[in-house]
C-alpha cells in the first residue's frame, strides 16, 4: 500500500499569500517523480495557522529518492536578484508519516 507524508507548516497570516504563490510557482515539480501519486496544499480555515502539505507515494523509497534530489533542489534554489535566498514563508514545520491501510474511491 501507499504511504502519505504530511508536512505541517506554521505560517503567520501575513505570509499566507507568499506561501501559496511559491507553491503555485512550483506547480508540476513533483508530479513527474517516480512513485508520486497525489499532492494537496491545504489552507487552514479557522483556529490554526498551520497549512498541511499532503503527498502520497507508492513507497517510502520513492519519497526518499524525491527528497534527496528534486525536492532539495527546488527548495535550495530561488535566489533573489540580490543573490540572497528569500525568507521562508513558514516559521516552522513538522513531517508526519502514515501508511495507507484502507482507501475508498467515489462510485462511478
VOVEXKOL-363755 format. One record per residue: chain; x, y, z of N, C-alpha, C in turn. Coordinates in Angstrom, 3 decimals, decimal comma, padded with zeros to 6 digits, m for minus. Example, Ala and Ser with C-alpha at 12.3 -4.5 7.8 and 13.67 -1.06 7.14 Angstrom:
// VOVEXKOL-363755
{c->A npx->013,190 npy->m005,690 npz->007,800 capx->012,300 capy->m004,500 capz->007,800 cpx->013,200 cpy->m003,300 cpz->007,800}
{c->A npx->012,850 npy->m002,250 npz->007,080 capx->013,670 capy->m001,060 capz->007,140 cpx->012,900 cpy->000,030 cpz->007,870}
//
This chain:
// VOVEXKOL-363755
{c->A npx->000,833 npy->m001,192 npz->000,000 capx->000,000 capy->000,000 capz->000,000 cpx->000,873 cpy->001,250 cpz->000,000}
{c->A npx->000,280 npy->002,341 npz->m000,348 capx->000,956 capy->003,633 capz->m000,433 cpx->001,322 cpy->004,187 cpz->000,939}
{c->A npx->002,161 npy->005,232 npz->000,909 capx->002,488 capy->005,977 capz->002,116 cpx->002,099 cpy->007,437 cpz->001,906}
{c->A npx->001,786 npy->008,094 npz->003,000 capx->001,401 capy->009,507 capz->002,978 cpx->002,375 cpy->010,283 cpz->003,837}
{c->A npx->002,818 npy->011,421 npz->003,312 capx->003,661 capy->012,353 capz->004,052 cpx->002,898 cpy->013,669 cpz->004,145}
{c->A npx->002,738 npy->014,170 npz->005,348 capx->002,069 capy->015,442 capz->005,566 cpx->003,058 cpy->016,376 cpz->006,244}
{c->A npx->003,406 npy->017,436 npz->005,537 capx->004,288 capy->018,453 capz->006,101 cpx->003,394 cpy->019,518 cpz->006,715}
{c->A npx->003,494 npy->019,705 npz->008,026 capx->002,690 capy->020,674 capz->008,758 cpx->003,513 cpy->021,956 cpz->008,848}
{c->A npx->003,054 npy->023,006 npz->008,155 capx->003,783 capy->024,265 capz->008,097 cpx->003,073 cpy->025,329 cpz->008,924}
{c->A npx->003,770 npy->025,914 npz->009,864 capx->003,231 capy->027,035 capz->010,621 cpx->003,493 cpy->028,299 cpz->009,825}
{c->A npx->002,414 npy->028,983 npz->009,424 capx->002,523 capy->030,138 capz->008,528 cpx->001,777 cpy->031,324 cpz->009,127}
{c->A npx->002,500 npy->032,382 npz->009,496 capx->001,825 capy->033,587 capz->010,004 cpx->000,872 cpy->034,150 cpz->008,947}
{c->A npx->m000,195 npy->034,789 npz->009,368 capx->m001,219 capy->035,263 capz->008,433 cpx->m000,655 cpy->036,165 cpz->007,341}
{c->A npx->000,348 npy->036,983 npz->007,665 capx->000,913 capy->037,884 capz->006,659 cpx->001,762 cpy->037,156 cpz->005,621}
{c->A npx->002,048 npy->035,874 npz->005,835 capx->002,866 capy->035,088 capz->004,893 cpx->002,051 cpy->034,081 cpz->004,086}
{c->A npx->000,750 npy->033,991 npz->004,349 capx->m000,088 capy->033,005 capz->003,663 cpx->m000,021 cpy->033,151 cpz->002,141}
{c->A npx->m000,206 npy->034,371 npz->001,647 capx->m000,200 capy->034,598 capz->000,205 cpx->001,155 cpy->034,244 cpz->m000,398}
{c->A npx->002,231 npy->034,570 npz->000,321 capx->003,585 capy->034,252 capz->m000,147 cpx->003,736 cpy->032,740 cpz->m000,294}
{c->A npx->003,324 npy->031,989 npz->000,728 capx->003,433 capy->030,532 capz->000,683 cpx->002,649 cpy->029,964 cpz->m000,499}
{c->A npx->001,416 npy->030,404 npz->m000,671 capx->000,576 capy->029,874 capz->m001,740 cpx->001,141 cpy->030,226 cpz->m003,110}
{c->A npx->001,694 npy->031,421 npz->m003,262 capx->002,306 capy->031,806 capz->m004,535 cpx->003,537 cpy->030,962 cpz->m004,831}
{c->A npx->004,327 npy->030,667 npz->m003,809 capx->005,515 capy->029,840 capz->m004,022 cpx->005,142 cpy->028,426 cpz->m004,455}
{c->A npx->004,099 npy->027,861 npz->m003,844 capx->003,649 capy->026,536 capz->m004,263 cpx->003,113 cpy->026,580 cpz->m005,685}
{c->A npx->002,346 npy->027,622 npz->m006,027 capx->001,803 capy->027,751 capz->m007,386 cpx->002,929 cpy->027,874 cpz->m008,408}
{c->A npx->003,996 npy->028,578 npz->m008,055 capx->005,130 capy->028,757 capz->m008,975 cpx->005,864 cpy->027,441 cpz->m009,220}
{c->A npx->005,764 npy->026,508 npz->m008,293 capx->006,431 capy->025,210 capz->m008,441 cpx->005,488 cpy->024,131 cpz->m008,954}
{c->A npx->004,300 npy->024,532 npz->m009,391 capx->003,327 capy->023,552 capz->m009,873 cpx->003,978 cpy->022,647 cpz->m010,910}
{c->A npx->003,782 npy->021,350 npz->m010,743 capx->004,349 capy->020,381 capz->m011,667 cpx->005,696 cpy->019,830 cpz->m011,238}
{c->A npx->006,296 npy->020,408 npz->m010,199 capx->007,637 capy->019,991 capz->m009,787 cpx->007,677 cpy->018,570 cpz->m009,227}
{c->A npx->006,597 npy->018,095 npz->m008,652 capx->006,607 capy->016,776 capz->m008,033 cpx->005,873 cpy->015,726 cpz->m008,872}
{c->A npx->004,962 npy->016,153 npz->m009,734 capx->004,074 capy->015,229 capz->m010,419 cpx->004,778 cpy->014,190 cpz->m011,288}
{c->A npx->005,951 npy->014,493 npz->m011,806 capx->006,662 capy->013,543 capz->m012,660 cpx->007,660 cpy->012,678 cpz->m011,903}
{c->A npx->007,679 npy->012,784 npz->m010,599 capx->008,602 capy->011,980 capz->m009,792 cpx->008,142 cpy->010,535 cpz->m009,750}
{c->A npx->009,113 npy->009,624 npz->m009,833 capx->008,812 capy->008,202 capz->m009,783 cpx->008,146 cpy->007,868 cpz->m008,453}
{c->A npx->007,003 npy->007,214 npz->m008,516 capx->006,298 capy->006,784 capz->m007,317 cpx->005,332 cpy->007,811 cpz->m006,753}
{c->A npx->005,299 npy->009,020 npz->m007,319 capx->004,378 capy->010,051 capz->m006,838 cpx->002,947 cpy->009,675 cpz->m007,201}
{c->A npx->002,015 npy->009,866 npz->m006,253 capx->000,616 capy->009,546 capz->m006,505 cpx->m000,333 cpy->010,734 cpz->m006,321}
{c->A npx->m000,063 npy->011,630 npz->m005,366 capx->m001,039 capy->012,687 capz->m005,088 cpx->m000,397 cpy->013,837 cpz->m004,325}
{c->A npx->m000,908 npy->015,051 npz->m004,541 capx->m000,474 capy->016,248 capz->m003,812 cpx->m001,677 cpy->017,127 cpz->m003,527}
{c->A npx->m001,695 npy->017,731 npz->m002,343 capx->m002,666 capy->018,767 capz->m001,997 cpx->m002,018 cpy->019,737 cpz->m001,021}
{c->A npx->m002,259 npy->021,031 npz->m001,231 capx->m001,891 capy->022,066 capz->m000,274 cpx->m003,175 cpy->022,482 cpz->000,404}
{c->A npx->m003,258 npy->022,275 npz->001,721 capx->m004,481 capy->022,543 capz->002,470 cpx->m004,317 cpy->023,811 cpz->003,305}
{c->A npx->m005,171 npy->024,803 npz->003,035 capx->m005,162 capy->026,083 capz->003,757 cpx->m006,053 cpy->025,967 cpz->004,998}
{c->A npx->m005,588 npy->026,454 npz->006,143 capx->m006,430 capy->026,409 capz->007,342 cpx->m007,625 cpy->027,361 cpz->007,188}
{c->A npx->m008,761 npy->026,941 npz->007,717 capx->m009,962 capy->027,756 capz->007,610 cpx->m010,217 cpy->028,530 cpz->008,897}
{c->A npx->m009,980 npy->027,889 npz->010,019 capx->m010,209 capy->028,571 capz->011,289 cpx->m009,437 cpy->027,901 cpz->012,413}
{c->A npx->m009,019 npy->028,702 npz->013,373 capx->m008,449 capy->028,175 capz->014,599 cpx->m007,001 cpy->027,727 cpz->014,557}
{c->A npx->m006,318 npy->027,878 npz->013,432 capx->m004,925 capy->027,466 capz->013,375 cpx->m004,188 cpy->028,256 cpz->012,298}
{c->A npx->m002,872 npy->028,298 npz->012,438 capx->m002,037 capy->028,938 capz->011,420 cpx->m001,203 cpy->027,893 cpz->010,689}
{c->A npx->m001,667 npy->026,636 npz->010,707 capx->m000,906 capy->025,550 capz->010,111 cpx->m001,514 cpy->025,089 cpz->008,782}
{c->A npx->m000,689 npy->025,149 npz->007,744 capx->m001,031 capy->024,583 capz->006,442 cpx->m000,596 cpy->023,122 cpz->006,457}
{c->A npx->m001,281 npy->022,288 npz->005,694 capx->m000,881 capy->020,896 capz->005,528 cpx->m000,511 cpy->020,665 cpz->004,069}
{c->A npx->000,683 npy->020,122 npz->003,861 capx->001,130 capy->019,754 capz->002,516 cpx->001,050 cpy->018,229 cpz->002,463}
{c->A npx->000,052 npy->017,731 npz->001,737 capx->m000,250 capy->016,307 capz->001,677 cpx->000,346 cpy->015,720 cpz->000,402}
{c->A npx->001,208 npy->014,732 npz->000,546 capx->001,696 capy->013,991 capz->m000,613 cpx->001,516 cpy->012,504 cpz->m000,351}
{c->A npx->001,237 npy->011,778 npz->m001,424 capx->001,066 capy->010,327 capz->m001,340 cpx->002,031 cpy->009,691 cpz->m002,320}
{c->A npx->002,694 npy->008,622 npz->m001,864 capx->003,763 capy->007,970 capz->m002,624 cpx->003,530 cpy->006,472 cpz->m002,676}
{c->A npx->004,038 npy->005,846 npz->m003,718 capx->003,962 capy->004,391 capz->m003,877 cpx->004,712 cpy->003,683 cpz->m002,754}
{c->A npx->005,856 npy->004,269 npz->m002,333 capx->006,670 capy->003,631 capz->m001,293 cpx->007,517 cpy->004,663 cpz->m000,568}
{c->A npx->008,033 npy->004,272 npz->000,565 capx->008,966 capy->005,125 capz->001,321 cpx->010,218 cpy->005,400 cpz->000,497}
{c->A npx->010,686 npy->004,394 npz->m000,229 capx->011,886 capy->004,563 capz->m001,059 cpx->011,669 cpy->005,633 cpz->m002,135}
{c->A npx->010,475 npy->005,668 npz->m002,733 capx->010,174 capy->006,696 capz->m003,734 cpx->010,191 cpy->008,084 cpz->m003,103}
{c->A npx->009,604 npy->008,217 npz->m001,931 capx->009,609 capy->009,509 capz->m001,240 cpx->011,034 cpy->009,933 cpz->m000,905}
{c->A npx->011,820 npy->009,008 npz->m000,380 capx->013,207 capy->009,322 capz->m000,009 cpx->014,030 cpy->009,731 cpz->m001,234}
{c->A npx->013,807 npy->009,065 npz->m002,360 capx->014,532 capy->009,421 capz->m003,584 cpx->014,165 cpy->010,841 cpz->m004,011}
{c->A npx->012,900 npy->011,188 npz->m003,927 capx->012,467 capy->012,550 capz->m004,272 cpx->013,071 cpy->013,565 cpz->m003,308}
{c->A npx->013,066 npy->013,227 npz->m002,018 capx->013,627 capy->014,130 capz->m001,008 cpx->015,102 cpy->014,404 cpz->m001,278}
{c->A npx->015,841 npy->013,376 npz->m001,682 capx->017,289 capy->013,536 capz->m001,841 cpx->017,680 cpy->014,249 cpz->m003,135}
{c->A npx->016,740 npy->014,383 npz->m004,069 capx->017,092 capy->015,025 capz->m005,341 cpx->016,197 cpy->016,218 cpz->m005,635}
{c->A npx->015,049 npy->015,970 npz->m006,215 capx->014,174 capy->017,025 capz->m006,723 cpx->013,741 cpy->018,012 cpz->m005,658}
{c->A npx->013,213 npy->017,541 npz->m004,551 capx->012,693 capy->018,450 capz->m003,533 cpx->013,796 cpy->019,328 cpz->m002,966}
{c->A npx->014,942 npy->018,755 npz->m002,642 capx->016,033 capy->019,560 capz->m002,079 cpx->016,513 cpy->020,608 cpz->m003,085}
{c->A npx->016,567 npy->020,241 npz->m004,359 capx->016,996 capy->021,198 capz->m005,380 cpx->015,991 cpy->022,337 cpz->m005,502}
{c->A npx->014,697 npy->022,013 npz->m005,486 capx->013,687 capy->023,066 capz->m005,646 cpx->013,611 cpy->023,961 cpz->m004,426}
{c->A npx->013,879 npy->023,429 npz->m003,243 capx->013,851 capy->024,251 capz->m002,038 cpx->015,171 cpy->024,976 cpz->m001,811}
{c->A npx->016,213 npy->024,511 npz->m002,421 capx->017,516 capy->025,137 capz->m002,227 cpx->017,780 cpy->026,284 cpz->m003,169}
{c->A npx->017,009 npy->026,378 npz->m004,251 capx->017,203 capy->027,445 capz->m005,240 cpx->016,343 cpy->028,641 cpz->m004,922}
{c->A npx->016,018 npy->029,389 npz->m005,963 capx->015,123 capy->030,509 capz->m005,786 cpx->015,782 cpy->031,753 cpz->m005,263}
{c->A npx->017,050 npy->031,969 npz->m005,584 capx->017,728 capy->033,170 capz->m005,127 cpx->017,066 cpy->034,403 cpz->m005,731}
{c->A npx->017,081 npy->035,482 npz->m004,971 capx->016,541 capy->036,738 capz->m005,461 cpx->017,564 cpy->037,420 cpz->m006,351}
{c->A npx->017,184 npy->038,575 npz->m006,906 capx->018,083 capy->039,320 capz->m007,800 cpx->019,351 cpy->039,752 cpz->m007,070}
{c->A npx->019,259 npy->039,914 npz->m005,763 capx->020,425 capy->040,319 capz->m004,981 cpx->021,313 cpy->039,137 cpz->m004,613}
{c->A npx->020,936 npy->037,931 npz->m005,025 capx->021,745 capy->036,751 capz->m004,741 cpx->021,457 cpy->036,132 cpz->m003,385}
{c->A npx->020,386 npy->036,564 npz->m002,721 capx->020,030 capy->036,015 capz->m001,419 cpx->018,794 cpy->035,148 cpz->m001,570}
{c->A npx->018,716 npy->034,105 npz->m000,750 capx->017,524 capy->033,268 capz->m000,747 cpx->016,383 cpy->034,035 cpz->m000,089}
{c->A npx->015,166 npy->033,899 npz->m000,619 capx->014,031 capy->034,571 capz->000,014 cpx->013,767 cpy->033,999 cpz->001,404}
{c->A npx->013,236 npy->034,828 npz->002,261 capx->012,885 capy->034,417 capz->003,622 cpx->011,795 cpy->033,338 cpz->003,551}
{c->A npx->011,913 npy->032,276 npz->004,340 capx->010,869 capy->031,243 capz->004,341 cpx->009,524 cpy->031,839 cpz->004,752}
{c->A npx->008,457 npy->031,361 npz->004,141 capx->007,112 capy->031,820 capz->004,498 cpx->006,650 cpy->031,171 cpz->005,797}
{c->A npx->007,115 npy->029,959 npz->006,064 capx->006,729 capy->029,229 capz->007,274 cpx->007,736 cpy->029,492 cpz->008,391}
{c->A npx->007,236 npy->029,528 npz->009,602 capx->008,111 capy->029,719 capz->010,759 cpx->008,490 cpy->028,400 cpz->011,414}
{c->A npx->007,899 npy->027,314 npz->010,942 capx->008,227 capy->026,002 capz->011,478 cpx->007,563 cpy->024,924 cpz->010,660}
{c->A npx->008,076 npy->023,695 npz->010,776 capx->007,455 capy->022,581 capz->010,062 cpx->007,702 cpy->021,277 cpz->010,803}
{c->A npx->006,766 npy->020,369 npz->010,611 capx->006,842 capy->019,025 capz->011,173 cpx->006,380 cpy->018,061 cpz->010,092}
{c->A npx->007,076 npy->016,940 npz->009,938 capx->006,689 capy->015,950 capz->008,934 cpx->006,009 cpy->014,769 cpz->009,616}
{c->A npx->004,776 npy->014,498 npz->009,209 capx->004,033 capy->013,333 capz->009,679 cpx->004,106 cpy->012,260 cpz->008,604}
{c->A npx->004,202 npy->010,991 npz->009,010 capx->004,267 capy->009,869 capz->008,072 cpx->003,191 cpy->008,846 cpz->008,406}
{c->A npx->002,541 npy->008,327 npz->007,366 capx->001,464 capy->007,361 capz->007,540 cpx->001,560 cpy->006,286 cpz->006,476}
{c->A npx->001,066 npy->005,103 npz->006,786 capx->000,852 capy->004,054 capz->005,800 cpx->m000,636 cpy->004,013 cpz->005,491}
{c->A npx->m000,997 npy->003,862 npz->004,245 capx->m002,393 capy->003,725 capz->003,866 cpx->m002,802 cpy->002,294 cpz->004,130}
{c->A npx->m003,787 npy->002,091 npz->005,003 capx->m004,236 capy->000,736 capz->005,311 cpx->m005,633 cpy->000,456 cpz->004,765}
{c->A npx->m006,389 npy->001,511 npz->004,463 capx->m007,687 capy->001,373 capz->003,800 cpx->m007,896 cpy->002,580 cpz->002,914}
{c->A npx->m008,633 npy->002,390 npz->001,835 capx->m008,950 capy->003,520 capz->000,962 cpx->m010,268 cpy->003,247 cpz->000,263}
{c->A npx->m010,894 npy->004,317 npz->m000,216 capx->m012,135 capy->004,207 capz->m000,963 cpx->m012,112 cpy->005,267 cpz->m002,058}
{c->A npx->m012,767 npy->004,984 npz->m003,138 capx->m012,897 capy->005,935 capz->m004,239 cpx->m014,388 cpy->006,157 cpz->m004,490}
{c->A npx->m014,737 npy->007,288 npz->m005,080 capx->m016,153 capy->007,529 capz->m005,386 cpx->m016,690 cpy->006,461 cpz->m006,339}
{c->A npx->m017,964 npy->006,164 npz->m006,213 capx->m018,599 capy->005,199 capz->m007,123 cpx->m018,711 cpy->005,825 cpz->m008,497}
{c->A npx->m018,508 npy->005,012 npz->m009,502 capx->m018,585 capy->005,507 capz->m010,893 cpx->m020,013 cpy->005,771 cpz->m011,320}
//
